[in-house]
Amino acid sequence: MKFRIVMTATLLGLAAATFAHAADEPQVVRQEMMKKIGGATGAMAKMVKGETPYDQAAAIAALQTIADTITLFPEQFPEGSETGMESEAAPAIWTNKADFEAKAMKLHADAEAAIAANPADVDALKAVFGPLTQNCGSCHETYRLKKG
């Protein structure tokens, strides 16, 4: 009986350690960061499309999430993290790191500018949202592998 308890506890500890280790992997961290940016973008997209009412505080919070998250994003692509964990990162990230980082910083600058513009209504949000999402698209075209 004690042996089973010890073995169960050991196996659970190993499983937890494996999960904790995987959570620290750059592939996992950057995927979580993209989910945050995607969620923020999606919240604003719903406002822009009229699917949800315009909420200035929520729009600013979404823009701030993008600005804060993207500044740390390029750090999550160290050498050796090119593959594994179902990464969609294109090899071009590591061969053209300066451009990749520049695109991330452009998104940061545009998000900060959008925050400073303090969009008071949905039309003002639309004015900053389009260029912001174009940044996302230009980076994804070059630096994200297509699924399927």
Phi, psi and omega in degrees: 000311180297323179300316179299317180297315179297315179296317179298314180297319179297313180296319177296320178296317178296318179297317180295319179294320178297316179296316180298320178295314180298324181295335180272350181297140182301327178298318180291316181299313182292327176295320177294322178296317179294326176296321177296314180295318178298320178296318179295317179296318180298321179297319178289323179300320178297323177292314181299322181279353181080014180282334174227153179295151177294133178226105185301316180298319179292322178296315179296318178298319179295316178297321179293322177300316179296311182301315182290318186288318186292334180294330181267349186300311183301335180292345184271018181235054179290159175305139179096353179254022182292331183229170176100155177055039177053044180291139175257011181288128180280148179303335180301337178302316185276338179268344180223053186302321182297317179292319178302312179295322179296320178295320178296318181289332175293317177299318177300311181298318180292323177294318178297319178296322178294321177296315180297327178291339177049064185305115186276343181211176185296326179294322177292323176295317179303323182296328180263338184290317181303305179299325179297313181288335174295324175300314179302311182298318182294326178287316181297324180300321185267323193245009178234129178285143177284136176283152171087000000 
